[in-house]
């Protein structure tokens, strides 16, 4: 079964019976076990055309797509040496009960999907990590891994970009949509680093939750931007995607803003018409590109060690403020998608779903 979402209307969804053909040579069939749903997946759908997220798992009808999710799957058939039946992997999945991959670069730790339609897409999304050989896998934190691992990677990379690679190092980082999981990951990294204030911007209904995490130096609502203050040079990290707010932040910190990064669009239905801004102009931050560049500088082993250590610390910390909730079945998956699209999921909740 495949869960199809109309590309130009994220609320128009349907389950369809996918065709299951005989497995060809050099292929593997994976059964999806469990995956997470967050606002990040809505961003994948919102940017599906521009960033080619729909291209990872194309649907037969081009008006529809299969939105990518992160989770666990098990190899149930394989005609590829080194990819064994029963192997459990973590990676980028469709919302489908099964899907086929063409394993390439097969190793003990991982393999990539070398299918033709994925060859031009970012390698970070095409890699499947074998849990038995993954040093950051912990069975006690499977829910946290599904919910946070890709989002934490984004947060860690943003922290690294702001604090390690910019010409001017900010002393304050203002973060919109501060209750979102990627924003929490960034705030955690900044707190670990020390010497920098993370300032939260959020909606009134999320103020108490954001404060309860203990990750931010200050928490303010979107209508309080004009009264905000910051210590020293300031950066803005935007997960909301609301141009009017971006303009307010740029104007409020006109004399001290040194970086402005655009990450996501949690306000995916809002007016995104561009507004003229004082410098610095916003930069779109794309994790796969940045990660590839940092791996060249640091070396992949050093990069993975740094990221893995921080990730494990966040799994433990996140247990204090996010409670994963599990459900299963097609009706539950459909309901969870609509709740996520409609912004009805509490930031305290992590949705983990299974077939």
C-alpha positions as CSV (number, residue, x, y, z in Angstrom):
1,X,0.0,0.0,0.0
2,X,1.2,3.5,-0.9
3,X,0.0,6.7,0.8
4,X,-0.3,9.3,-2.0
5,X,-0.5,13.1,-1.4
6,X,-1.6,15.5,-4.1
7,X,1.3,17.8,-4.8
8,X,-0.7,21.0,-5.0
9,X,-3.1,20.2,-2.1
10,X,-1.4,18.5,0.9
11,X,-4.8,17.6,2.4
12,X,-5.9,15.5,-0.6
13,X,-4.5,12.1,0.2
14,X,-5.4,8.5,-0.6
15,X,-4.2,5.0,-0.1
16,X,-3.6,2.9,-3.2
17,X,-2.6,-0.6,-3.8
18,X,1.0,-0.5,-5.2
19,X,2.1,-3.0,-7.9
20,X,4.5,-5.6,-6.5
21,X,6.6,-7.1,-9.3
22,X,9.1,-9.9,-9.1
23,X,12.4,-8.6,-7.7
24,X,15.1,-8.1,-10.3
25,X,18.8,-8.8,-10.1
26,X,20.8,-6.4,-8.0
27,X,17.7,-5.2,-6.1
28,X,16.4,-5.4,-2.5
29,X,12.8,-5.1,-1.1
30,X,12.4,-3.4,2.2
31,X,9.4,-3.6,4.6
32,X,8.7,-0.3,6.3
33,X,8.5,-1.0,10.1
34,X,8.1,2.5,11.7
35,X,8.7,6.1,10.9
36,X,8.2,9.6,12.4
37,X,6.0,12.4,11.3
38,X,6.9,16.0,12.1
39,X,6.6,19.5,10.6
40,X,9.8,18.6,8.7
41,X,7.8,16.2,6.5
42,X,5.4,19.0,5.7
43,X,8.4,21.1,4.6
44,X,9.5,18.2,2.3
45,X,6.0,18.3,0.7
46,X,6.0,22.1,0.6
47,X,9.4,22.2,-1.1
48,X,8.7,19.0,-3.0
49,X,8.9,20.6,-6.5
50,X,11.6,23.2,-5.8
51,X,14.0,20.8,-3.9
52,X,13.0,17.6,-5.7
53,X,11.8,15.8,-2.6
54,X,9.0,14.2,-4.6
55,X,11.6,12.6,-6.8
56,X,12.9,10.2,-4.2
57,X,9.7,8.0,-4.3
58,X,7.8,8.9,-7.4
59,X,4.1,7.9,-7.8
60,X,2.6,6.5,-11.0
61,X,0.3,9.5,-11.2
62,X,2.5,12.7,-11.4
63,X,-0.2,14.8,-9.8
64,X,0.5,12.8,-6.6
65,X,3.6,12.0,-4.6
66,X,4.9,10.0,-1.7
67,X,6.4,12.2,0.9
68,X,9.7,11.0,2.4
69,X,9.9,10.1,6.1
70,X,12.7,8.9,8.3
71,X,12.5,5.5,10.1
72,X,13.4,1.8,10.2
73,X,12.9,-0.9,7.6
74,X,13.8,-4.5,7.2
75,X,15.1,-6.3,4.1
76,X,12.6,-9.0,3.2
77,X,14.0,-10.0,-0.2
78,X,17.4,-9.4,-1.8
79,X,19.2,-10.4,-5.0
80,X,22.2,-8.2,-4.0
81,X,25.3,-9.8,-2.5
82,X,26.0,-8.2,0.9
83,X,22.5,-7.1,1.5
84,X,21.0,-9.9,3.6
85,X,17.4,-10.7,4.3
86,X,16.6,-9.8,7.8
87,X,19.0,-6.8,7.9
88,X,17.4,-3.8,9.6
89,X,18.2,-0.4,8.4
90,X,17.6,3.3,9.2
91,X,17.0,5.8,6.5
92,X,14.7,7.7,4.1
93,X,11.5,5.9,3.4
94,X,8.2,6.4,1.6
95,X,4.9,6.0,3.5
96,X,4.4,2.6,1.9
97,X,4.3,-0.9,3.4
98,X,7.2,-2.0,1.1
99,X,9.6,-0.4,-1.4
100,X,12.4,-1.5,-3.7
101,X,16.0,-0.2,-3.8
102,X,19.0,-0.9,-6.0
103,X,21.8,-1.2,-3.5
104,X,25.1,0.4,-4.4
105,X,28.3,0.9,-2.4
106,X,27.4,-2.0,-0.2
107,X,29.4,-2.3,3.0
108,X,29.0,-3.7,6.5
109,X,27.7,-0.4,7.8
110,X,25.5,0.8,5.0
111,X,24.4,0.8,1.4
112,X,23.0,3.4,-1.0
113,X,20.1,3.3,-3.3
114,X,21.6,3.5,-6.7
115,X,18.3,3.5,-8.6
116,X,18.5,5.7,-11.7
117,X,15.9,8.2,-10.5
118,X,17.9,8.9,-7.3
119,X,21.3,9.3,-8.9
120,X,21.1,13.1,-9.1
121,X,19.7,13.5,-5.6
122,X,21.6,14.3,-2.4
123,X,23.6,11.2,-1.2
124,X,22.7,11.9,2.5
125,X,19.1,11.0,1.6
126,X,20.1,7.9,-0.4
127,X,22.0,6.1,2.4
128,X,20.6,3.3,4.5
129,X,22.5,2.6,7.7
130,X,22.5,-1.0,9.1
131,X,21.5,-0.7,12.7
132,X,23.7,-3.7,13.8
133,X,26.8,-1.7,12.8
134,X,25.6,1.8,13.7
135,X,27.6,3.2,16.7
136,X,24.8,5.8,17.4
137,X,22.0,3.2,17.5
138,X,20.5,2.5,20.9
139,X,17.4,0.4,21.1
140,X,16.2,2.4,24.1
141,X,16.1,5.5,21.9
142,X,14.6,4.2,18.7
143,X,11.7,6.7,18.9
144,X,14.1,9.6,19.5
145,X,16.2,8.4,16.5
146,X,13.2,8.5,14.2
147,X,12.0,11.8,15.5
148,X,15.2,13.7,15.9
149,X,18.2,12.2,14.0
150,X,17.7,14.0,10.7
151,X,16.5,17.1,12.4
152,X,19.3,17.1,14.9
153,X,21.8,16.8,12.0
154,X,20.3,20.0,10.5
155,X,20.5,21.7,13.9
156,X,24.1,20.7,14.5
157,X,25.1,21.8,11.0
158,X,23.5,25.2,11.5
159,X,25.4,25.6,14.8
160,X,28.6,24.6,13.0
161,X,27.9,27.0,10.1
162,X,27.2,30.0,12.4
163,X,29.9,29.4,15.0
164,X,32.7,27.8,13.0
165,X,32.6,29.0,9.4
166,X,31.2,32.6,9.4
167,X,33.4,35.7,9.3
168,X,31.6,37.2,12.3
169,X,30.7,34.9,15.2
170,X,27.3,35.8,16.7
171,X,26.8,36.2,20.5
172,X,23.0,35.9,20.1
173,X,21.0,33.6,17.8
174,X,17.3,34.4,17.3
175,X,15.4,31.3,16.3
176,X,11.8,31.3,14.9
177,X,9.4,28.4,15.3
178,X,11.4,27.7,18.5
179,X,9.2,24.8,19.5
180,X,10.0,22.8,16.3
181,X,12.3,19.9,16.7
182,X,15.1,21.2,14.5
183,X,15.0,24.5,16.4
184,X,15.3,22.6,19.7
185,X,18.3,20.7,18.3
186,X,20.0,23.9,17.3
187,X,19.3,25.5,20.7
188,X,20.8,22.3,22.4
189,X,24.0,22.6,20.4
190,X,24.3,26.3,21.1
191,X,23.8,25.6,24.8
192,X,26.5,22.9,24.8
193,X,28.9,25.3,23.1
194,X,28.3,28.0,25.7
195,X,29.0,31.7,25.3
196,X,26.1,32.4,23.0
197,X,22.4,33.2,23.8
198,X,19.7,31.3,22.0
199,X,16.6,33.5,21.9
200,X,13.2,31.8,21.1
201,X,10.5,33.3,18.9
202,X,7.2,31.3,19.2
203,X,3.5,31.6,19.2
204,X,1.7,32.4,22.5
205,X,0.4,28.8,22.9
206,X,3.9,27.4,22.8
207,X,5.6,29.8,25.2
208,X,5.3,27.5,28.3
209,X,6.6,24.5,26.4
210,X,9.6,26.4,25.0
211,X,10.5,27.8,28.4
212,X,10.2,24.3,30.0
213,X,12.9,22.9,27.7
214,X,15.5,25.1,29.4
215,X,17.3,25.5,26.1
216,X,16.8,29.2,25.5
217,X,18.1,32.2,27.3
218,X,14.9,34.1,26.5
219,X,11.5,33.3,25.0
220,X,9.3,35.9,23.2
221,X,6.2,35.8,21.0
222,X,6.2,36.9,17.4
223,X,4.5,40.2,18.1
224,X,7.2,41.2,20.5
225,X,10.0,41.4,17.9
226,X,10.0,45.2,18.1
227,X,10.9,45.1,21.8
228,X,13.6,42.3,21.6
229,X,17.1,42.9,22.7
230,X,20.2,41.0,21.9
231,X,23.8,40.7,23.3
232,X,26.4,41.6,20.7
233,X,26.4,40.5,17.1
234,X,23.2,38.6,16.2
235,X,22.2,35.9,13.7
236,X,18.6,35.0,12.7
237,X,17.7,31.4,12.0
238,X,14.3,31.1,10.4
239,X,12.2,28.0,10.5
240,X,8.9,29.8,10.1
241,X,9.2,31.1,6.6
242,X,7.0,34.2,7.1
243,X,8.6,37.2,5.2
244,X,6.9,39.8,7.4
245,X,8.6,38.3,10.5
246,X,11.9,38.2,8.7
247,X,11.6,41.9,7.9
248,X,10.7,42.7,11.5
249,X,13.8,40.8,12.8
250,X,16.1,42.4,10.2
251,X,14.8,45.9,11.1
252,X,14.9,45.3,14.8
253,X,18.6,44.2,14.7
254,X,19.6,46.3,11.7
255,X,22.9,47.5,13.2
256,X,24.1,44.1,14.6
257,X,22.6,41.3,12.4
258,X,25.5,39.4,10.7
259,X,23.7,36.3,9.4
260,X,20.2,35.3,8.3
261,X,19.6,31.7,7.5
262,X,16.4,30.3,6.0
263,X,15.8,26.6,7.0
264,X,12.2,25.6,6.7
265,X,8.6,26.7,6.3
266,X,6.5,25.7,9.3
267,X,4.0,28.4,8.2
268,X,3.6,26.6,4.9
269,X,0.2,28.2,4.0
270,X,1.3,31.8,4.9
271,X,2.0,34.6,2.5
272,X,5.5,34.1,1.3
273,X,5.7,37.1,-1.1
274,X,9.3,38.5,-0.7
275,X,9.8,41.7,1.1
276,X,12.8,44.1,0.6
277,X,15.2,43.7,3.6
278,X,18.2,45.5,4.9
279,X,21.4,43.4,4.7
280,X,22.5,40.8,5.4
281,X,20.2,39.1,2.8
282,X,18.8,35.7,3.9
283,X,20.8,32.6,2.9
284,X,19.0,29.3,2.1
285,X,20.7,26.6,4.2
286,X,20.7,23.2,2.5
287,X,22.2,20.5,4.8
288,X,23.4,18.0,2.2
289,X,25.5,20.7,0.4
290,X,26.9,22.1,3.7
291,X,27.6,18.6,5.1
292,X,29.5,17.6,2.0
293,X,31.7,20.7,2.2
294,X,32.4,20.2,5.9
295,X,33.3,16.5,5.3
296,X,36.0,17.7,2.9
297,X,37.4,20.1,5.5
298,X,37.2,18.0,8.6
299,X,37.2,14.5,7.1
300,X,34.2,12.3,7.3
301,X,35.3,10.4,10.3
302,X,35.9,13.5,12.4
303,X,32.6,15.0,11.3
304,X,30.7,11.8,12.1
305,X,32.4,11.5,15.5
306,X,31.5,15.1,16.5
307,X,27.9,14.8,15.2
308,X,27.4,11.3,16.8
309,X,28.6,12.5,20.2
310,X,26.3,15.5,20.2
311,X,23.4,13.4,18.9
312,X,23.5,10.9,21.8
313,X,23.5,13.7,24.3
314,X,20.4,15.2,22.7
315,X,18.6,11.8,22.8
316,X,18.9,11.8,26.6
317,X,18.1,15.5,26.9
318,X,15.0,15.4,24.7
319,X,13.4,12.7,26.9
320,X,12.7,15.5,29.4
321,X,10.5,17.5,27.1
322,X,9.2,15.3,24.2
323,X,7.1,12.3,24.8
324,X,6.9,10.0,21.7
325,X,3.4,8.7,21.0
326,X,3.0,5.6,18.8
327,X,0.1,4.4,16.7
328,X,-0.3,1.9,13.8
329,X,-2.5,1.2,10.8
330,X,-3.5,3.1,7.7
331,X,-6.3,5.1,9.4
332,X,-3.9,6.2,12.1
333,X,-1.2,7.2,9.5
334,X,-3.8,9.3,7.6
335,X,-5.1,11.0,10.7
336,X,-1.5,11.8,11.8
337,X,-0.6,13.3,8.5
338,X,-3.7,15.6,8.5
339,X,-3.0,16.6,12.1
340,X,0.6,17.5,11.2
341,X,-0.4,19.4,8.1
342,X,-3.0,21.3,10.1
343,X,-0.6,22.1,13.0
344,X,-2.6,20.2,15.5
345,X,0.3,18.2,16.9
346,X,1.6,19.5,20.3
347,X,5.4,20.2,20.3
348,X,5.5,18.0,23.4
349,X,4.4,15.0,21.2
350,X,6.5,13.0,18.9
351,X,4.4,10.9,16.4
352,X,5.9,7.5,15.6
353,X,3.8,5.4,13.3
354,X,3.9,1.8,11.9
355,X,2.0,-0.3,9.5
